[in-house]
Amino acid sequence: MLVVRTTTFLLFNCISMDTLLRISLNTGDWLNAAVAVERLFSVWKGISFNSEK
């Protein structure tokens, strides 16, 4: 197994992985917020059925 000792390569990998993890965590938070807003709107609007069929 080859051990990578290039500091610039390791620094680049560390920064890029940190960025990807932060983006994915923030995306999950935004999706949870969107679902919460959609549920709030559904409850606020209420259920209405078309009974003329």
Helices and strands as residue ranges (DSSP letters): H 7-45
